[in-house]
Amino acid sequence: MKIPREWCILPLICALIIAGMLLAGCLKESSLDITGMDVGTDSVSGTTVVLNVTTAVTNTYGFPNGDLTFGLKAYDTSTDLLVAGKDTRAAGLAKGDTAVVSQTLSLPRQGSYRIMVTIFEGESRKTEGEITVSNLEMLTPDNQATGVEIRDIDFIVKGVSNGRATIESDIYFANEGQEPSSSYDVEVRAREMDAHLIADKQWTKIDPVSPGTTVIKGVELSVPDQYNYLIEVLLWKDQVIVRRGEGSVLLRPGSTLPAGENFVTKKIETSQFIATTPFATQPPYTATKAQPGFGMVAAAAGIGMALVIRRKFT
């Protein structure tokens, strides 16, 4: 039986149609979507912040048409001026693939910024995303970051001679972080309260403090007797003060009289409060009885002790 010519051509037409459909699919442009955008800090100094911006992009449909370019820019939110920018290239993405690219930008450590990422494929702009970071001045510089805190200061009169009092300052350094601390230089100075003159200054050092522990460092200061002092404790790291603490020792406390009368001071005999026995430098884990010393309010009141201590920590 003779087959009609139309039937012979039909398979060829179908093949051409299928090939056209496949070719159209191959030429379909990719569709890129940003699926994640995170911002963190790489480093913080006194004046600048290095931000790490991580962007994830996925090709949800189509085929790549060249390499990708991640254009990262930072705009000041108060002026909309461009502050910094950087471009990073990555390979093109096949359908369903995801690329994750990290970029860094150095910005002033102040104000707020709009961080924008624009993604190009070849010469075509595909998608963009943005995130805002604010109050960068609130970030702590790396050289000031420390897990060590000044928790307490005890003052002990060790002796009085020739009009000078020797005061021992026991400083409690606590590490509440999860990693051992660095070692620090410690400056301890006695400042007379009225004239603000430095009466004595001493330096010491603390070794790394283990997580969850407290160490006690004793420093002796020699000051003129019968004056009031502010004892300042400064914690130094890399020539930067990272912690402060202070307490007051009143060797000549005063009292306020009723209205219309003068302010007077009361002289105390500091030599009466010399610690005649050594004080423990470690916590008394097993002791149950109270030990003598200025730390006991009841004992101080019982002997009419006029030493006043005030503490403030930052």
Backbone bond lengths (Angstrom), bond angles and torsions (degrees), N, CA, C in turn:
res aa  C-N    CA-C-N  psi(-1)  N-CA   C-N-CA  omega(-1)  CA-C   N-CA-C  phi
1 M - - - 1.465 - - 1.511 108.79 -
2 K 1.287 115.79 135.94 1.451 120.61 -178.37 1.524 109.46 -80.76
3 I 1.401 114.70 128.44 1.472 121.15 -178.93 1.526 107.91 -86.24
4 P 1.346 116.35 131.52 1.472 118.80 179.61 1.518 110.85 -60.65
5 R 1.338 114.79 146.49 1.468 119.78 -178.52 1.538 111.09 -60.60
6 E 1.363 118.33 -33.97 1.457 121.38 -178.89 1.516 111.46 -59.81
7 W 1.354 116.41 -35.25 1.476 119.22 -179.13 1.523 110.55 -69.61
8 C 1.277 119.43 -29.75 1.470 122.36 179.29 1.531 110.63 -71.99
9 I 1.316 115.31 -33.67 1.468 118.71 -178.44 1.525 112.03 -78.66
10 L 1.362 117.39 -26.72 1.457 121.84 -174.84 1.533 113.74 -56.80
11 P 1.338 119.40 -46.64 1.477 118.01 178.38 1.518 112.07 -60.33
12 L 1.335 117.41 -36.97 1.466 119.98 179.66 1.515 111.04 -65.10
13 I 1.324 116.06 -39.26 1.470 119.70 178.47 1.524 110.80 -64.23
14 C 1.333 115.20 -42.96 1.477 119.50 179.50 1.527 110.64 -62.23
15 A 1.317 115.64 -42.02 1.456 119.54 -179.96 1.519 111.01 -62.84
16 L 1.324 116.32 -41.08 1.462 119.98 178.73 1.530 111.08 -64.65
17 I 1.332 115.67 -40.08 1.476 119.07 179.25 1.522 110.84 -63.38
18 I 1.352 116.47 -45.41 1.478 120.61 -179.71 1.526 110.45 -63.64
19 A 1.329 116.44 -42.07 1.461 120.09 179.43 1.527 110.68 -63.43
20 G 1.317 115.55 -38.53 1.464 119.30 178.01 1.510 112.36 -64.49
21 M 1.340 114.67 -39.76 1.458 118.37 178.72 1.522 111.10 -65.32
22 L 1.333 115.68 -43.35 1.467 119.62 178.98 1.529 110.84 -63.68
23 L 1.338 115.96 -41.93 1.448 119.77 -179.11 1.523 110.75 -64.82
24 A 1.340 116.08 -38.52 1.470 119.95 178.35 1.522 110.36 -63.52
25 G 1.349 116.37 -38.11 1.465 119.82 177.78 1.500 111.51 -65.89
26 C 1.329 116.94 -39.31 1.463 120.55 -179.40 1.522 110.55 -65.15
27 L 1.314 117.61 -32.51 1.449 120.77 -177.98 1.512 112.87 -88.35
28 K 1.326 120.03 0.77 1.449 122.96 179.09 1.525 109.85 -65.59
29 E 1.333 116.94 126.85 1.456 120.62 -179.45 1.526 110.58 -67.71
30 S 1.320 114.07 150.20 1.455 119.47 178.79 1.526 109.98 -69.29
31 S 1.328 115.59 155.92 1.455 122.84 175.49 1.530 107.41 -120.81
32 L 1.337 116.69 109.75 1.458 121.77 -175.27 1.522 110.36 -102.98
33 D 1.333 115.56 135.33 1.457 121.85 177.71 1.525 109.46 -129.36
34 I 1.348 115.90 136.70 1.467 120.26 172.98 1.526 108.32 -78.51
35 T 1.315 116.21 118.96 1.466 121.48 -176.38 1.520 113.14 -103.61
36 G 1.329 117.79 -4.52 1.460 120.32 178.03 1.512 110.65 -170.47
37 M 1.350 114.78 146.21 1.461 119.60 178.94 1.518 107.81 -151.92
38 D 1.334 116.52 117.27 1.460 121.98 -177.39 1.526 109.55 -125.20
39 V 1.333 115.37 146.76 1.461 121.92 178.00 1.519 108.96 -127.64
40 G 1.321 116.00 130.46 1.459 122.34 175.86 1.509 109.62 -138.17
41 T 1.330 116.51 -179.29 1.462 121.38 179.36 1.521 109.71 -108.64
42 D 1.325 115.18 133.41 1.461 120.97 172.24 1.519 110.91 -88.02
43 S 1.328 115.84 -41.25 1.458 120.54 179.03 1.519 108.89 -158.14
44 V 1.342 114.78 154.20 1.462 121.73 179.30 1.524 107.93 -135.27
45 S 1.332 116.12 123.60 1.460 120.71 174.43 1.521 108.59 -111.81
46 G 1.313 116.38 -172.91 1.449 118.89 -179.85 1.515 113.33 -67.56
47 T 1.331 117.99 -25.06 1.463 121.16 -175.25 1.527 114.25 -121.45
48 T 1.328 118.88 -20.68 1.465 120.63 -175.43 1.531 111.44 -131.12
49 V 1.333 114.34 158.15 1.459 122.93 175.55 1.521 107.57 -129.19
50 V 1.321 117.05 128.36 1.458 121.10 174.31 1.520 107.69 -98.24
51 L 1.342 115.68 111.60 1.461 121.50 -179.84 1.523 110.16 -91.53
52 N 1.326 115.46 143.05 1.458 122.27 174.09 1.526 107.70 -110.42
53 V 1.331 116.35 113.86 1.467 122.09 -178.14 1.528 108.50 -107.07
54 T 1.320 116.45 119.18 1.471 122.23 -179.68 1.518 109.13 -110.97
55 T 1.339 115.82 123.76 1.462 122.08 -177.43 1.523 109.96 -120.54
56 A 1.332 115.91 132.53 1.467 122.00 175.60 1.524 108.55 -111.20
57 V 1.351 117.13 129.37 1.459 122.14 -179.91 1.530 108.60 -129.97
58 T 1.342 116.09 140.44 1.462 122.56 -177.30 1.528 110.07 -125.42
59 N 1.344 115.68 138.22 1.463 120.96 172.85 1.521 107.39 -88.66
60 T 1.326 116.29 106.92 1.466 120.82 -175.51 1.531 112.68 -86.80
61 Y 1.339 117.26 -16.88 1.470 118.60 -178.66 1.521 109.14 -166.22
62 G 1.309 116.65 145.89 1.456 121.62 175.11 1.517 112.71 91.46
63 F 1.324 114.12 -172.23 1.456 121.00 -173.01 1.527 109.77 -124.26
64 P 1.352 116.43 149.44 1.470 119.65 -175.51 1.520 111.95 -65.74
65 N 1.320 112.63 151.44 1.456 119.16 178.68 1.539 109.07 -132.04
66 G 1.338 115.84 44.33 1.455 120.60 179.55 1.513 111.69 128.16
67 D 1.329 116.24 174.90 1.461 121.85 178.44 1.524 110.88 -71.97
68 L 1.329 114.18 162.88 1.462 120.65 178.95 1.525 110.13 -98.26
69 T 1.311 116.08 146.82 1.459 122.91 172.66 1.523 108.63 -125.49
70 F 1.348 115.79 124.20 1.461 122.01 177.86 1.534 107.27 -99.02
71 G 1.317 116.43 107.59 1.461 121.31 178.80 1.519 110.39 -94.36
72 L 1.338 116.70 109.70 1.462 122.42 -177.31 1.529 109.08 -103.77
73 K 1.338 116.39 129.78 1.461 121.36 179.76 1.527 109.60 -139.51
74 A 1.339 115.44 148.94 1.459 122.11 176.85 1.520 108.82 -122.76
75 Y 1.354 116.43 127.18 1.454 122.51 179.63 1.528 109.63 -115.79
76 D 1.318 115.75 136.15 1.458 120.51 174.45 1.530 108.63 -67.63
77 T 1.347 116.88 124.08 1.468 119.38 -175.63 1.527 112.44 -69.01
78 S 1.325 117.97 -21.46 1.459 119.73 -178.28 1.527 112.23 -84.65
79 T 1.324 117.50 -22.83 1.467 120.83 -177.85 1.523 113.89 -123.69
80 D 1.344 116.70 -14.18 1.473 122.42 -174.88 1.523 112.29 63.12
81 L 1.316 117.69 16.58 1.461 121.05 176.86 1.518 110.45 -83.53
82 L 1.326 115.84 144.71 1.451 121.40 176.73 1.529 109.10 -71.16
83 V 1.330 115.91 128.24 1.460 121.28 -178.13 1.528 111.39 -103.88
84 A 1.325 117.13 -39.68 1.467 121.17 -178.84 1.521 108.87 -158.52
85 G 1.342 115.70 157.24 1.455 120.83 179.19 1.512 111.72 -157.62
86 K 1.332 115.71 159.32 1.468 121.44 179.75 1.527 109.20 -160.59
87 D 1.348 116.10 142.26 1.468 122.24 175.86 1.523 109.66 -112.30
88 T 1.335 115.43 139.63 1.463 121.40 177.75 1.520 108.53 -134.11
89 R 1.352 116.84 133.07 1.466 121.57 -178.38 1.526 110.27 -98.75
90 A 1.352 114.30 150.05 1.461 121.97 177.03 1.526 108.25 -146.58
91 A 1.329 115.79 159.95 1.467 120.42 -179.37 1.524 110.57 -68.39
92 G 1.355 115.31 152.89 1.450 120.36 176.79 1.521 111.92 -63.07
93 L 1.331 116.20 158.63 1.468 121.88 -175.19 1.518 111.11 -110.05
94 A 1.331 115.87 131.88 1.459 120.37 170.36 1.522 109.26 -75.37
95 K 1.296 117.00 165.04 1.463 121.62 -178.95 1.529 110.26 -57.26
96 G 1.336 115.52 128.66 1.454 121.03 178.70 1.513 115.24 88.58
97 D 1.334 117.24 -9.52 1.466 120.19 -179.28 1.531 110.89 -84.91
98 T 1.348 114.59 157.62 1.469 122.23 -179.46 1.527 109.23 -129.46
99 A 1.309 116.81 139.47 1.461 122.91 174.69 1.523 108.57 -117.61
100 V 1.340 116.00 139.36 1.460 122.21 177.08 1.528 107.58 -121.27
101 V 1.322 116.68 119.98 1.461 122.20 -175.35 1.530 109.18 -124.16
102 S 1.352 115.88 131.34 1.463 121.76 176.55 1.521 109.44 -107.99
103 Q 1.325 116.02 135.04 1.450 122.74 179.32 1.528 109.38 -133.38
104 T 1.311 117.19 152.99 1.453 121.43 179.28 1.520 110.35 -119.77
105 L 1.339 114.68 147.28 1.457 122.14 175.87 1.524 108.50 -136.73
106 S 1.325 116.88 137.99 1.451 122.03 175.81 1.527 108.72 -99.48
107 L 1.355 115.30 122.21 1.465 121.03 -176.78 1.522 110.20 -126.80
108 P 1.342 117.87 156.71 1.464 119.69 173.64 1.528 110.91 -61.82
109 R 1.325 115.70 143.64 1.467 120.72 -179.43 1.533 110.29 -83.36
110 Q 1.306 114.75 63.31 1.458 121.31 176.31 1.523 108.71 -169.20
111 G 1.318 116.82 152.87 1.445 121.75 175.31 1.520 113.75 79.39
112 S 1.345 114.43 -165.83 1.460 123.00 -177.22 1.528 109.24 -130.33
113 Y 1.343 115.22 151.49 1.463 119.97 -174.03 1.523 110.34 -139.84
114 R 1.334 114.19 145.09 1.464 121.32 173.14 1.523 107.53 -98.34
115 I 1.325 115.74 114.97 1.465 121.96 -178.09 1.536 108.01 -95.55
116 M 1.331 117.00 120.08 1.468 121.74 -176.83 1.525 110.08 -121.85
117 V 1.329 115.57 135.06 1.463 122.67 175.06 1.530 108.05 -118.36
118 T 1.339 116.30 123.67 1.462 122.44 176.14 1.520 108.20 -115.43
119 I 1.345 116.36 130.58 1.462 121.16 -175.94 1.527 109.35 -109.94
120 F 1.330 114.23 127.01 1.463 122.01 176.85 1.518 108.87 -112.16
121 E 1.348 115.83 144.69 1.464 122.31 170.76 1.520 106.29 -117.21
122 G 1.337 115.21 110.23 1.460 117.68 -171.00 1.519 108.46 64.70
123 E 1.311 116.12 -121.55 1.470 121.18 178.12 1.519 111.95 -101.48
124 S 1.337 117.80 0.07 1.466 121.34 -175.38 1.529 111.00 -93.93
125 R 1.314 116.56 132.09 1.465 122.14 175.24 1.517 108.01 -81.61
126 K 1.337 116.07 122.31 1.455 120.32 -170.96 1.530 113.67 -102.75
127 T 1.322 117.19 -50.42 1.460 119.80 -175.11 1.516 108.97 -161.30
128 E 1.316 116.69 167.31 1.454 120.76 177.68 1.526 109.76 -152.67
129 G 1.319 115.10 159.31 1.461 121.73 177.12 1.513 109.16 -147.65
130 E 1.315 117.22 160.92 1.450 120.42 -179.57 1.520 110.91 -148.90
131 I 1.320 114.15 158.22 1.453 121.86 178.11 1.528 106.56 -150.28
132 T 1.338 116.90 148.52 1.460 121.57 -177.30 1.524 110.23 -110.61
133 V 1.325 116.20 134.33 1.457 121.97 174.28 1.530 107.49 -114.78
134 S 1.335 116.30 139.44 1.461 120.41 -172.60 1.520 111.38 -130.14
135 N 1.332 115.06 156.46 1.469 123.62 171.52 1.526 112.00 54.15
136 L 1.313 116.58 52.50 1.467 119.66 -179.32 1.524 111.96 -63.78
137 E 1.325 117.60 -21.76 1.459 119.50 179.03 1.529 112.04 -66.33
138 M 1.332 117.45 -14.66 1.463 120.54 178.56 1.521 112.33 -78.56
139 L 1.328 118.03 -12.27 1.457 120.74 179.32 1.523 110.45 -71.86
140 T 1.325 116.02 138.50 1.456 121.47 179.97 1.521 109.74 -83.96
141 P 1.333 117.98 126.53 1.471 119.44 176.72 1.517 111.68 -57.55
142 D 1.323 115.69 147.24 1.467 120.02 -175.85 1.514 112.38 -58.37
143 N 1.336 116.91 -36.95 1.456 118.35 -177.16 1.523 112.80 -77.02
144 Q 1.353 116.82 -2.93 1.460 120.25 175.33 1.523 112.15 -109.00
145 A 1.313 116.96 -3.74 1.461 120.44 -179.44 1.524 109.73 -77.58
146 T 1.301 117.12 123.31 1.454 121.70 -179.98 1.514 109.39 -153.60
147 G 1.313 116.37 145.23 1.456 120.69 176.53 1.509 112.73 -88.43
148 V 1.344 117.31 -1.44 1.456 120.77 -175.79 1.533 109.69 -89.16
149 E 1.332 115.64 131.60 1.457 122.21 176.20 1.523 109.60 -120.72
150 I 1.332 115.57 149.04 1.465 121.37 172.77 1.522 106.95 -88.05
151 R 1.320 116.88 107.60 1.460 121.45 -171.53 1.528 113.44 -91.08
152 D 1.313 117.67 -31.68 1.456 119.15 -175.72 1.526 109.22 -164.66
153 I 1.336 116.18 159.37 1.462 122.41 174.76 1.520 107.86 -138.52
154 D 1.318 116.90 127.51 1.464 122.64 174.07 1.524 108.86 -108.30
155 F 1.338 115.91 143.55 1.463 121.08 179.99 1.522 109.52 -119.31
156 I 1.333 115.97 133.68 1.453 122.40 -177.79 1.522 108.41 -132.94
157 V 1.332 117.50 128.49 1.458 121.16 173.85 1.522 108.19 -81.70
158 K 1.316 116.26 116.40 1.465 121.36 -177.15 1.525 112.50 -93.08
159 G 1.329 117.05 -22.16 1.448 118.77 -179.51 1.511 111.85 177.68
160 V 1.335 115.59 159.05 1.457 122.37 176.27 1.519 107.44 -133.86
161 S 1.343 117.11 128.22 1.455 120.89 -178.48 1.515 109.13 -155.23
162 N 1.337 114.76 131.95 1.466 120.77 176.46 1.525 112.45 53.43
163 G 1.309 114.94 41.86 1.456 119.59 176.55 1.511 115.45 76.21
164 R 1.325 118.29 11.55 1.464 121.87 178.56 1.526 109.44 -122.59
165 A 1.317 115.29 142.09 1.464 122.23 178.57 1.528 109.43 -109.88
166 T 1.307 115.42 135.94 1.466 120.97 175.40 1.521 107.83 -99.66
167 I 1.315 115.62 117.72 1.471 121.96 -176.97 1.517 108.65 -114.70
168 E 1.317 115.95 126.43 1.462 120.46 174.37 1.517 109.11 -95.81
169 S 1.314 116.12 127.80 1.464 122.48 176.76 1.517 108.23 -105.83
170 D 1.323 116.76 114.10 1.461 121.96 175.07 1.521 108.18 -95.38
171 I 1.332 116.22 114.44 1.460 122.17 -173.91 1.524 108.90 -106.52
172 Y 1.328 116.29 130.67 1.465 122.48 -177.44 1.530 109.15 -100.95
173 F 1.336 115.81 115.02 1.464 122.26 178.51 1.530 108.79 -106.52
174 A 1.337 116.82 120.40 1.464 121.97 -177.44 1.522 110.14 -114.80
175 N 1.324 115.69 135.63 1.466 121.70 175.11 1.519 108.07 -107.16
176 E 1.327 116.32 106.53 1.466 121.28 179.80 1.524 112.06 -99.84
177 G 1.316 116.41 9.68 1.461 120.18 177.00 1.512 111.91 -83.76
178 Q 1.316 116.01 -171.53 1.459 122.19 -178.63 1.521 112.46 -107.85
179 E 1.334 116.79 -0.16 1.453 121.38 179.13 1.525 109.22 -127.51
180 P 1.338 117.20 152.86 1.473 118.79 174.84 1.522 110.11 -59.21
181 S 1.324 115.60 142.80 1.453 120.00 -179.73 1.524 110.52 -78.28
182 S 1.311 115.85 172.07 1.454 121.14 170.95 1.525 109.13 -79.62
183 S 1.313 116.55 174.85 1.464 120.15 170.42 1.525 107.59 -88.78
184 Y 1.335 116.18 150.03 1.454 120.67 -175.23 1.529 110.13 -135.49
185 D 1.328 114.85 151.15 1.453 121.18 167.83 1.525 108.21 -88.26
186 V 1.331 115.53 141.04 1.459 120.75 -176.98 1.524 108.74 -123.16
187 E 1.324 115.35 124.08 1.461 121.33 175.39 1.523 108.13 -105.96
188 V 1.335 115.83 127.91 1.460 122.07 178.35 1.525 106.84 -122.87
189 R 1.329 117.07 126.03 1.458 119.59 -177.84 1.526 110.08 -138.86
190 A 1.330 115.07 148.26 1.461 122.30 178.64 1.523 108.08 -107.12
191 R 1.329 116.12 120.15 1.463 121.87 -178.75 1.527 109.23 -113.27
192 E 1.332 117.07 121.38 1.459 120.62 178.07 1.523 109.24 -64.98
193 M 1.342 117.39 133.16 1.456 121.01 -167.12 1.521 114.20 -69.90
194 D 1.335 117.85 -35.01 1.459 119.39 -174.62 1.530 111.64 -81.64
195 A 1.305 116.82 -51.30 1.465 120.52 -177.53 1.525 112.45 -89.33
196 H 1.346 117.12 -12.22 1.468 122.92 -179.16 1.532 112.19 61.39
197 L 1.313 116.60 26.85 1.453 120.52 176.51 1.527 109.94 -85.54
198 I 1.320 115.71 145.59 1.458 120.56 176.93 1.530 108.15 -80.78
199 A 1.325 115.95 119.11 1.454 120.78 -179.73 1.525 111.90 -87.49
200 D 1.308 116.78 -31.38 1.463 120.66 178.10 1.518 108.38 -162.45
201 K 1.329 115.02 154.19 1.463 121.09 179.29 1.523 107.86 -146.88
202 Q 1.328 115.82 134.11 1.461 121.17 179.18 1.524 109.34 -134.72
203 W 1.343 115.18 150.58 1.459 121.85 176.61 1.525 109.48 -116.82
204 T 1.321 114.49 144.37 1.460 120.45 173.40 1.522 107.65 -145.80
205 K 1.299 117.53 -173.83 1.470 122.36 -176.57 1.518 108.88 -143.08
206 I 1.323 116.60 142.17 1.469 120.38 172.65 1.526 108.25 -115.12
207 D 1.320 114.35 136.73 1.463 121.06 176.88 1.522 109.62 -77.15
208 P 1.343 118.33 169.98 1.466 119.87 177.84 1.518 112.19 -52.93
209 V 1.336 115.54 136.41 1.460 122.94 -179.40 1.523 108.51 -101.42
210 S 1.329 116.34 128.91 1.466 120.86 -179.15 1.527 110.64 -68.54
211 P 1.338 117.29 152.41 1.470 120.27 179.62 1.527 111.63 -58.55
212 G 1.318 115.65 138.06 1.446 121.20 175.94 1.514 115.15 73.13
213 T 1.326 118.33 15.21 1.457 121.04 -178.63 1.527 110.46 -122.29
214 T 1.336 114.34 165.49 1.454 122.20 178.70 1.524 108.83 -129.01
215 V 1.324 117.27 135.64 1.453 122.10 175.32 1.527 108.74 -118.09
216 I 1.325 115.22 151.44 1.458 121.98 -179.40 1.513 108.65 -115.08
217 K 1.330 115.74 129.35 1.450 121.58 178.42 1.522 108.92 -120.42
218 G 1.334 116.32 123.79 1.449 120.68 179.91 1.520 111.52 -99.48
219 V 1.327 116.01 134.76 1.460 122.27 178.96 1.523 108.07 -133.23
220 E 1.333 116.77 129.86 1.456 121.42 178.99 1.523 110.71 -96.02
221 L 1.329 115.16 135.86 1.455 122.73 176.67 1.526 108.88 -122.39
222 S 1.327 116.06 138.80 1.463 121.50 176.72 1.523 108.59 -110.41
223 V 1.351 116.25 118.34 1.467 120.77 -174.13 1.523 109.49 -133.46
224 P 1.337 116.94 154.98 1.459 119.62 173.16 1.528 111.08 -60.03
225 D 1.334 115.21 137.13 1.460 120.09 -178.97 1.532 110.76 -73.20
226 Q 1.338 115.41 160.02 1.461 123.97 174.98 1.535 113.07 68.19
227 Y 1.316 116.40 33.55 1.460 121.88 171.92 1.529 108.58 -131.40
228 N 1.305 115.03 162.71 1.458 120.83 177.93 1.523 109.29 -102.42
229 Y 1.354 115.27 139.84 1.467 119.26 -172.31 1.525 111.53 -131.63
230 L 1.316 114.14 145.81 1.458 122.18 167.89 1.528 106.53 -102.11
231 I 1.318 116.52 117.92 1.465 121.50 179.36 1.524 107.81 -93.67
232 E 1.317 115.87 115.80 1.462 121.63 -176.64 1.521 109.71 -106.55
233 V 1.325 115.93 134.12 1.460 122.55 178.14 1.525 107.71 -117.92
234 L 1.327 116.20 122.40 1.463 122.16 -179.10 1.528 109.03 -119.68
235 L 1.319 116.09 127.73 1.457 122.44 178.24 1.525 108.04 -100.57
236 W 1.348 116.38 121.92 1.459 122.08 -174.44 1.529 110.77 -112.08
237 K 1.347 114.78 142.15 1.456 121.63 172.37 1.524 108.32 -145.90
238 D 1.324 116.30 123.69 1.465 121.24 179.51 1.524 111.54 52.50
239 Q 1.338 115.79 45.28 1.461 122.94 176.61 1.524 112.78 64.13
240 V 1.324 116.86 24.58 1.461 122.31 177.62 1.525 108.57 -128.96
241 I 1.338 116.97 134.88 1.462 121.15 175.26 1.525 108.66 -76.44
242 V 1.331 116.65 120.44 1.462 120.51 -176.66 1.521 112.81 -108.08
243 R 1.321 118.64 -19.03 1.458 122.18 177.70 1.528 109.47 -148.41
244 R 1.338 115.14 150.55 1.457 121.43 176.80 1.524 109.23 -133.45
245 G 1.302 115.00 148.00 1.451 121.49 171.91 1.514 108.40 -150.48
246 E 1.308 117.12 156.01 1.453 119.11 179.85 1.518 110.68 -154.08
247 G 1.303 114.95 156.37 1.453 122.79 174.73 1.513 108.62 -151.53
248 S 1.326 117.37 160.24 1.458 120.22 -177.21 1.519 110.61 -116.87
249 V 1.322 115.15 141.89 1.456 122.95 176.54 1.523 107.05 -122.55
250 L 1.332 116.14 116.00 1.458 121.31 -176.67 1.522 109.21 -103.96
251 L 1.321 116.19 98.09 1.458 121.18 177.13 1.527 111.69 -86.27
252 R 1.322 117.02 -8.12 1.455 122.21 174.32 1.526 108.51 -140.71
253 P 1.326 117.20 69.53 1.468 119.98 -176.61 1.519 111.21 -68.86
254 G 1.333 116.21 155.33 1.458 121.71 179.18 1.508 110.96 -119.30
255 S 1.290 115.77 172.78 1.455 121.19 177.70 1.514 108.74 -139.22
256 T 1.324 117.58 151.13 1.455 122.85 -179.93 1.521 109.50 -98.61
257 L 1.327 117.70 125.15 1.451 123.10 -179.33 1.530 109.98 -90.40
258 P 1.319 117.83 167.85 1.477 120.05 178.99 1.522 112.23 -55.76
259 A 1.340 115.76 161.26 1.458 121.97 -175.99 1.522 110.81 -54.88
260 G 1.327 116.02 138.93 1.443 121.83 178.96 1.503 114.17 92.27
261 E 1.328 118.33 -10.55 1.448 121.19 178.96 1.518 110.09 -104.86
262 N 1.309 116.14 163.85 1.453 121.52 -175.01 1.522 111.47 -81.51
263 F 1.327 114.05 158.58 1.464 121.41 173.90 1.526 108.19 -85.06
264 V 1.313 116.48 128.49 1.457 120.65 -178.53 1.510 109.49 -124.32
265 T 1.322 115.68 161.55 1.455 121.27 175.32 1.505 109.68 -114.14
266 K 1.334 114.01 155.52 1.449 120.69 179.14 1.519 108.76 -114.10
267 K 1.300 116.07 123.50 1.453 120.36 178.64 1.519 109.74 -79.66
268 I 1.311 116.11 134.13 1.456 120.10 177.36 1.521 109.34 -115.89
269 E 1.296 115.74 151.82 1.454 121.54 177.17 1.528 107.81 -90.96
270 T 1.328 116.18 92.44 1.464 120.27 -175.70 1.515 111.85 -60.64
271 S 1.342 116.24 -29.29 1.468 118.47 -177.67 1.524 112.45 -62.64
272 Q 1.340 116.56 -18.71 1.461 119.01 179.47 1.526 111.77 -72.37
273 F 1.337 117.07 -14.19 1.459 120.08 -174.09 1.526 112.83 -110.90
274 I 1.330 116.36 20.90 1.461 119.94 178.55 1.526 109.07 -68.11
275 A 1.324 115.70 133.51 1.466 119.95 176.72 1.526 108.65 -76.12
276 T 1.325 116.64 110.31 1.470 120.49 -176.08 1.513 112.27 -85.30
277 T 1.323 118.78 -16.34 1.465 121.75 178.38 1.513 108.69 -121.52
278 P 1.332 116.85 148.38 1.470 119.60 -179.13 1.518 112.27 -61.75
279 F 1.332 115.58 143.74 1.456 121.24 174.70 1.519 109.17 -93.28
280 A 1.329 116.00 144.63 1.463 120.46 179.69 1.526 109.83 -66.36
281 T 1.320 115.72 140.94 1.469 120.54 176.90 1.522 111.96 -99.87
282 Q 1.346 116.86 -0.91 1.452 121.81 177.63 1.527 108.76 -124.22
283 P 1.331 118.33 150.79 1.463 120.28 179.42 1.517 110.88 -59.01
284 P 1.338 118.05 137.20 1.472 121.40 179.09 1.520 110.54 -79.40
285 Y 1.330 116.56 82.67 1.464 120.14 -173.92 1.520 112.86 -61.22
286 T 1.353 116.90 -34.12 1.466 119.21 -174.72 1.516 112.07 -104.11
287 A 1.327 118.81 -9.02 1.455 120.42 -177.03 1.514 110.59 -73.14
288 T 1.317 116.07 140.72 1.462 121.21 178.79 1.520 111.36 -117.18
289 K 1.361 117.41 -20.38 1.450 120.35 179.34 1.526 109.93 -89.54
290 A 1.341 114.60 146.38 1.464 118.67 176.54 1.511 109.71 -71.29
291 Q 1.329 116.92 143.51 1.450 123.02 179.10 1.518 109.67 -104.03
292 P 1.350 117.53 149.95 1.467 119.63 -179.64 1.509 111.49 -67.97
293 G 1.326 115.83 153.25 1.461 120.50 178.40 1.505 110.64 152.95
294 F 1.313 116.72 169.88 1.452 120.73 -177.86 1.518 112.99 -69.09
295 G 1.334 117.89 -15.15 1.456 119.77 -179.33 1.510 112.65 -70.31
296 M 1.347 119.40 -14.04 1.457 122.54 -176.33 1.518 108.98 -96.59
297 V 1.340 116.25 111.49 1.456 120.27 -177.86 1.512 110.97 -65.06
298 A 1.336 117.57 -41.55 1.452 120.82 -177.70 1.514 111.07 -62.89
299 A 1.331 117.20 -42.92 1.453 120.15 179.59 1.510 110.70 -65.67
300 A 1.324 116.87 -39.40 1.460 120.13 179.55 1.520 110.77 -61.95
301 A 1.345 115.47 -42.76 1.455 118.88 179.67 1.515 111.26 -67.50
302 G 1.330 117.56 -35.21 1.451 121.92 -175.87 1.507 112.93 -65.19
303 I 1.337 118.94 -31.78 1.464 120.75 -178.82 1.521 111.42 -105.62
304 G 1.339 116.31 11.38 1.453 119.56 177.53 1.512 113.17 68.07
305 M 1.318 117.22 31.68 1.462 120.88 -176.77 1.516 110.15 -67.44
306 A 1.324 116.64 135.18 1.465 121.47 -175.16 1.509 112.64 -105.16
307 L 1.332 118.00 9.87 1.463 121.10 178.79 1.517 109.39 -77.56
308 V 1.332 117.50 126.87 1.461 123.13 -177.46 1.518 108.06 -115.74
309 I 1.322 117.48 133.78 1.450 121.92 -178.38 1.521 109.13 -122.66
310 R 1.312 116.60 131.57 1.464 122.21 175.05 1.517 107.49 -130.35
311 R 1.323 116.67 137.86 1.460 120.55 -178.04 1.507 110.52 -126.65
312 K 1.306 115.11 145.34 1.471 121.15 172.51 1.508 107.90 -145.50
313 F 1.322 116.84 136.48 1.451 121.08 -176.77 1.511 109.42 -128.36
314 T 1.349 115.11 140.64 1.461 120.51 176.55 1.496 108.79 -134.32
